[in-house]
Amino acid sequence: MKDQSDILWRMRLIYFLMAFFGMLVVGKVLYIQLAEGDYWRERARRASTRYATIEAVRGDIFADDGRLLATSVPVFDIRMDMSSAVTSDELFYAEVDALALELSRLFRDRSPAQYRSALVQARRAQNRYYLVKRSVTWDELQQLRAFPLFRLGQYSGGLIVERGNRREMPYRSLAARTIGYEREGVYVGLEGAYRDYLEGVQGKRLEIRSGGGTWMPVSDQNEIQPQDGQDLVTTINIWMQDITEKALRRQLSRFRADHGTAIVMEVSTGKVKAISNLTRNEHTGLYEETYNYAIGHSAEPGSTFKTAALLAAIEDGFVTPYDSVDALNGEVTYYGRRMRDVGDEKHGVISIQRALEISSNVGVSQTIYQAYRDDPQRFVDRLRGMHIDKPLGIEIAGEGSPLIRNVGDTGWSRLSLPWMSIGYEVSLTPMQTLAFYNAIANNGKMMKPMFVEEIRQSGRTVKRFRPAVMERSIASRQSIEYMQQMLQGAVENGTGKNIHTPHYNIAGKTGTAQVAESGRGYFAGPGVRYRASFAGYFPAHDPKYSCIVVISRPRGFIVTGSGVAAPVFREIADKMFAARMFMPDVKPPEPAVATLPAFRNAHIRDIQDIYGAFAADIRSDVNSTWVETRFSEEKVTLREREYIENLVPDVEGMGISDAMYVLENAGLRVLFLGRGNVIRQNPRAGTRVRPGSVIRIELS
């Protein structure tokens, strides 16, 4: 009896434990179903569906005359729905050989047998989103739509076309580093500076995960269409850019220099008309646009800085161009460090103007040292007052910082004053140096360098940029006139006389800076490196353009600014002068006779506004909202456009806004490709369709 009682007790315990655990399981199920049901259903939905991003078409970048510098070219990924629910086995296997043959002929990347094998394998796997080919061009897509199976479309032949975009630069390397590009998600140049305008607004598309783990679109109805980016109209002039780049490239190749930059700026506005940055590829020996030295490379400018130093002394009243300085036969020692003039000619007492003309290190440094040795901070303050110690605030990222030390700053010494006067122990980018010379040409007014004139959306200007003044005057009018005279003399009688021309006047200054080597400092003898430069403007009596040329590490016997950089300046100036300035007066052309435009389909109010601008005689007795036009030289006649219910309207010739309005009012869902006016529609006008049907329109 005792054993039976133990057995019954154990059985009851097991029974109650099993019942208890069963109740826990049921309770957990009910809790998950009722309390957490929404959460887990959402998790399941997210695992099988998602909203994917549809990239907007990036805006175009134009030159100042409207020619394209950068644009987005449409490319297409071709996929295929291999499901038996879309294409029957009988149809697929009857057409697959012909399809494989056409694909092989078009792309020439695989044999017909290889294409057939891949297609058949995808068919057996019932792949709903099989990738046929990436990055197909528009022309290839038009051919492909006529291929076997593909000509039946998406719902009968399985063709799926996904649009993407590829950035193209029609002029290849022309100003490439300034226009910019994208690399690993990082945008540089104007592409980066105006990214918010260019990118547009991304769209969204609902996608579902297929059995093979591939994401595919659910339906066009679930798409939020992207908004295309806005366009930039730059200040770059293609003709000037071509002249500048070719002249720089020839000189770099001649001297086998490491790299160089050249910039052309419009004096009165600061608009950058041309900018070239070329670096030697050590492997190929060719020159490429890989780094924007004009904006990003801050270095010691050398003798082009003598202009700023002497302008400071003139403005502070210490000297005039006609005062004298002792050049000490081309050699002087400051606190144990020797400074010499370049060249064999020795000079004694000369005028301040002559010291600049011949670029005398001793003459210029003696002028500045004697004027400011008791108060060197006054010299620094005068330089800072000319805005050459501050960045220009250029929109393009990566502007190099200028360096003008204050007395007492780290690196300042008793040697700093004389060495700063000749362009050492200071640092400027070529663009910052050019902005200073441009201010002299502009009678003292310093302009901010300008790269973009307009932002446009669909051809309409939405934002216009105006020239910006950074300094109303960097010096008094008298001081500026003195310096203009001295810079013109430097070309006519000084180190720049090799580019002097009797046809027009050039004003400017050469520069030859010795490059400090890392860990070695400045050194003399074989292997010394130089940076040759020339900065100036033309024509000197009425400046239109300023220009700077900087060539780093030229090889050979000629390394000076006059022999290496100045000839590039002269070539650019000659061609621009010959083609654009002081052309002989010609008889103005006869005024063009405009003919009135005709519109196949348009809104009547738009028609009245357009022809009203031409003061045309409009003849109309129609009451319709939509009309077409017939015209002669004397009058415009409007004819009513009638749209019949359940028939596809004729929208060819309309703009996208009008076409969308008409088609959606007819109950149709619209897919469109391109921009401009409608040139093709499918189904055709007059076709009977049901409301909710899809119509595809192609724009010009």
MIZADREN-881801 format. One record per residue (C-alpha): residue in three letters; x, y, z. Coordinates in steps of 0.5 Angstrom, whole numbers, plus 500, padded with zeros to 3 digits. Layout:
<atoms>
ALAXYZ
...
</atoms>
This chain:
<atoms>
MET500500500
LYS506505502
ASP509503495
GLN502505491
SER502511495
ASP509513493
ILE507512486
LEU501516486
TRP504522489
ARG509522484
MET504521478
ARG500527481
LEU507531482
ILE509530474
TYR502531472
PHE501538476
LEU508540473
MET506538466
ALA500542467
PHE503548470
PHE508548464
GLY503547459
MET499553462
LEU506557462
VAL507556454
VAL499557453
GLY500564457
LYS506566453
VAL503564446
LEU497569448
TYR502574451
ILE506574444
GLN500574440
LEU496579444
ALA501584447
GLU507583443
GLY503582436
ASP504588433
TYR511588435
TRP513582432
ARG509583425
GLU512589424
ARG519585425
ALA517580420
ARG514586415
ARG521589416
ALA525583414
SER521582408
THR520589405
ARG524595405
TYR523602403
ALA530603398
THR532610396
ILE531612388
GLU537617387
ALA535624384
VAL539626377
ARG544630379
GLY544637376
ASP549639370
ILE555644371
PHE555649365
ALA561654363
ASP559661362
ASP556660355
GLY552654357
ARG556649354
LEU556643359
LEU562642363
ALA559636367
THR553632367
SER549626369
VAL548621363
PRO543615364
VAL545608365
PHE541602366
ASP541596369
ILE537590365
ARG534585370
MET529579368
ASP523576372
MET524568370
SER518566374
SER513561370
ALA508566372
VAL510571367
THR513567362
SER511560360
ASP516555359
GLU514554352
LEU515561350
PHE521562354
TYR525556351
ALA522557344
GLU526564345
VAL532563349
ASP536561344
ALA535568340
LEU535572346
ALA542569348
LEU545571341
GLU542578341
LEU545579347
SER552576345
ARG552581339
LEU550587343
PHE555587349
ARG560582346
ASP562580353
ARG560573353
SER558567347
PRO551566346
ALA552559349
GLN554562355
TYR548567355
ARG544561354
SER546557360
ALA546563365
LEU539564363
VAL536557363
GLN540556370
ALA536563372
ARG530560369
ARG530553373
ALA532557380
GLN525561378
ASN529568379
ARG525574380
TYR530579379
TYR536576375
LEU541581373
VAL542581365
LYS547587364
ARG549593368
SER550600366
VAL547599359
THR547606355
TRP540609352
ASP542607345
GLU543600348
LEU537600351
GLN533602345
GLN536596341
LEU535591347
ARG527593348
ALA526589341
PHE530583343
PRO526576343
LEU522576350
PHE524583352
ARG520586346
LEU514583350
GLY515588356
GLN515587364
TYR509583365
SER509578359
GLY517578357
GLY520579364
LEU524585362
ILE526590368
VAL529596367
GLU532600373
ARG535607371
GLY541610374
ASN546615373
ARG554616371
ARG557623371
GLU561625365
MET565631363
PRO564632356
TYR571636356
ARG575631360
SER580634364
LEU579641362
ALA579644369
ALA577638372
ARG580639379
THR576645380
ILE569642377
GLY570636381
TYR568629382
GLU566624387
ARG571619390
GLU569614395
GLY563618397
VAL567624398
TYR566630393
VAL571635391
GLY571642387
LEU564645385
GLU561638386
GLY562638393
ALA562646394
TYR555646391
ARG553639393
ASP546641396
TYR544644390
LEU546639385
GLU544633389
GLY536634389
VAL531630393
GLN532623393
GLY526618392
LYS523612395
ARG521605393
LEU518599396
GLU521593395
ILE520586397
ARG525580398
SER525575393
GLY526567395
GLY533568393
GLY535574398
THR534579392
TRP530586393
MET526587388
PRO520593387
VAL513592389
SER509596384
ASP510603381
GLN504606385
ASN509605391
GLU514610389
ILE516617391
GLN519620385
PRO526624386
GLN526631385
ASP532632380
GLY538637382
GLN539644380
ASP544646375
LEU550651376
VAL552656371
THR560657372
THR564663371
ILE569658367
ASN570660359
ILE571654355
TRP575658350
MET580661355
GLN580655359
ASP583651353
ILE588657352
THR590657359
GLU591649360
LYS595648353
ALA600654354
LEU601651361
ARG602644359
ARG607646354
GLN611649359
LEU611644364
SER613639359
ARG619643356
PHE622644363
ARG619637366
ALA617641372
ASP613637377
HIS607641377
GLY604648375
THR598652376
ALA595658372
ILE589662373
VAL585668369
MET581672373
GLU576678370
VAL579684374
SER572688375
THR568682378
GLY573677380
LYS570672376
VAL575666375
LYS575665367
ALA580659367
ILE584655372
SER589650371
ASN592645375
LEU597640372
THR601635376
ARG606630372
ASN605623373
GLU611619374
HIS610613371
THR607616364
GLY610623364
LEU604626362
TYR600632366
GLU594631369
GLU589634374
THR590631381
TYR590637386
ASN588644386
TYR594647387
ALA591654386
ILE587654392
GLY590649396
HIS597650396
SER600655401
ALA607656400
GLU613662400
PRO611666394
GLY618669393
SER619676389
THR612677387
PHE611679394
LYS616684393
THR610688390
ALA606688397
ALA612690401
LEU614696397
LEU606698397
ALA606698404
ALA612702405
ILE609707400
GLU602707403
ASP606709410
GLY609715407
PHE616712407
VAL618712400
THR616714393
PRO618710387
TYR623716385
ASP626715392
SER633712392
VAL636706396
ASP643703396
ALA643696393
LEU650695396
ASN653692389
GLY648686390
GLU650683397
VAL648685404
THR648681411
TYR643681416
TYR645678423
GLY650674420
ARG646671414
ARG648673407
MET643676402
ARG645677395
ASP641679388
VAL641674383
GLY645675377
ASP652678375
GLU650685374
LYS652689381
HIS648695383
GLY649701387
VAL644707389
ILE638706385
SER631708385
ILE625704389
GLN622703382
ARG628700379
ALA629696385
LEU622693384
GLU624692376
ILE630688377
SER627685383
SER633687387
ASN633683394
VAL638687397
GLY634694394
VAL628692397
SER630689403
GLN634695405
THR628699403
ILE623695408
TYR629694413
GLN631701414
ALA623704414
TYR621699419
ARG627696423
ASP625700429
ASP617698429
PRO617691425
GLN610690427
ARG607696423
PHE610693417
VAL606687419
ASP600691421
ARG600694414
LEU600688410
ARG594685414
GLY591691412
MET591689405
HIS587683407
ILE593678405
ASP593675411
LYS586672411
PRO583666407
LEU579669401
GLY573664403
ILE572661397
GLU566656396
ILE571650394
ALA574646400
GLY581646402
GLU583653401
GLY590654404
SER591658410
PRO596665409
LEU601666414
ILE603673416
ARG607672422
ASN606678428
VAL612680432
GLY613675437
ASP610669434
THR613663434
GLY618663428
TRP619670428
SER626673429
ARG631679427
LEU631676420
SER624676419
LEU623683417
PRO628683411
TRP626676409
MET619677409
SER620683404
ILE623679399
GLY617673400
TYR620668405
GLU617667412
VAL610668409
SER606664405
LEU600665400
THR596660395
PRO597662388
MET589665388
GLN591669394
THR597672391
LEU592673384
ALA587677388
PHE592682391
TYR595683384
ASN587684381
ALA586689387
ILE592693384
ALA589692377
ASN582694380
ASN585701383
GLY585698390
LYS578694390
MET579687392
MET574682389
LYS573675392
PRO574670387
MET568668384
PHE566661381
VAL559660380
GLU554666377
GLU547662377
ILE543656380
ARG538654375
GLN532649375
SER529646369
GLY533652365
ARG530658370
THR534662374
VAL533661382
LYS539664385
ARG544669382
PHE551671385
ARG553678385
PRO561680385
ALA563681392
VAL568686395
MET572684400
GLU576691401
ARG574697398
SER581699398
ILE587696400
ALA591702399
SER590710397
ARG589712390
GLN596715390
SER599709392
ILE596704388
GLU597709382
TYR605709384
MET605701384
GLN601700377
GLN607705374
MET612700377
LEU609694375
GLN608696368
GLY616698368
ALA618691371
VAL615688364
GLU618694360
ASN625695363
GLY626690368
THR626682369
GLY619681365
LYS622685359
ASN622678355
ILE614678355
HIS614686353
THR610687347
PRO609693343
HIS601692341
TYR599692348
ASN601694355
ILE603688361
ALA604690368
GLY606684373
LYS612682377
THR616675376
GLY618671382
THR623666383
ALA623662390
GLN628657393
VAL624651395
ALA625649402
GLU627641402
SER624637408
GLY629636413
ARG634640409
GLY632647409
TYR634652404
PHE641650400
ALA645652395
GLY649648389
PRO646642385
GLY639639386
VAL637646389
ARG629647387
TYR625653385
ARG618655384
ALA618660378
SER612665378
PHE609671374
ALA603675377
GLY600681373
TYR594684369
PHE593686362
PRO592691358
ALA596695363
HIS592702361
ASP585699362
PRO586692365
LYS581687363
TYR584680366
SER589679371
CYS593672371
ILE598668375
VAL602662373
VAL606658378
ILE611653376
SER614648381
ARG621645380
PRO623646373
ARG629642371
GLY634645366
PHE639651366
ILE633656366
VAL629656373
THR627664373
GLY620667373
SER622671367
GLY624665363
VAL619659366
ALA613662368
ALA612669364
PRO612666357
VAL606662359
PHE603669361
ARG605672355
GLU602666351
ILE595667354
ALA595674354
ASP597674346
LYS591670344
MET586673349
PHE588680346
ALA588678339
ALA581675339
ARG577679345
MET580685345
PHE580692341
MET578688335
PRO577693329
ASP570696329
VAL565692324
LYS559693321
PRO553690326
PRO549685323
GLU543685321
PRO537684326
ALA535677326
VAL527676324
ALA524672329
THR518667327
LEU513665331
PRO513659335
ALA508654334
PHE505649339
ARG501642338
ASN498642345
ALA498647350
HIS494651356
ILE490657353
ARG493662358
ASP500660356
ILE499661349
GLN496668350
ASP502670355
ILE507667350
TYR504670343
GLY502677347
ALA510678349
PHE510678341
ALA504682340
ALA502677335
ASP495678333
ILE491672336
ARG485669333
SER480665337
ASP473663338
VAL474657342
ASN472656350
SER477650351
THR482649356
TRP487646351
VAL489648344
GLU493647338
THR496653334
ARG496655327
PHE500661325
SER502665319
GLU506672319
GLU500676320
LYS496672325
VAL495666330
THR489661330
LEU487657336
ARG484650335
GLU480647340
ARG483640343
GLU478635345
TYR479629350
ILE474624350
GLU473619356
ASN477612356
LEU481614350
VAL488616351
PRO489624350
ASP494626345
VAL500630349
GLU506630344
GLY509637344
MET507639351
GLY511640357
ILE511635363
SER507639367
ASP501640362
ALA502633360
MET502630367
TYR495634368
VAL492632362
LEU494625363
GLU492624371
ASN485628370
ALA484622364
GLY485617370
LEU492614368
ARG498613371
VAL504616368
LEU511614368
PHE516619364
LEU523619362
GLY528625360
ARG526632361
GLY523638356
ASN517636352
VAL513630350
ILE516627344
ARG513620344
GLN507616348
ASN505609349
PRO500607349
ARG498612343
ALA493618343
GLY486615341
THR487608344
ARG482606349
VAL484604356
ARG481603363
PRO482608368
GLY488606372
SER492604366
VAL500606366
ILE502611360
ARG509612359
ILE512618356
GLU519620353
LEU521627353
SER526631349
</atoms>
